[in-house]
Amino acid sequence: MGLWTLLEGFLLLANALAILNEDRFLAPRGWSFSEFSVGKTKSFKGQIVGLIYATQYLRFPLILLNSLCVVIKLVSG
C-alpha cells in the first residue's frame, strides 16, 4: 500500500462523513451537534461529532479534491 492509496482512503472517509444527514442519521442516534455543550466537546464522542461537522462544512474543497483524484486516475490509468 502506497502513500497515494492511503490518501485516497482518507478522501473516501471524508466523503462518507460529509454525506451524513443530521436529521435522518445523526440525531436519532444521539450524535447531534446541538446535544453537546461546551464541556462535553472534549470527550471522544464530542470529537467525532466535531469531525463530522467539520467535513460537512468543507464540502467544496472535497469536491475539488475528488475532481483532482478523478483526473489523476484518468491520466495515470
Secondary structure as UniProt FT lines:
FT   HELIX           3..18
FT   HELIX           22..26
FT   HELIX           27..29
FT   HELIX           33..35
FT   TURN            38..39
FT   HELIX           40..42
FT   HELIX           44..57
FT   HELIX           59..76
//
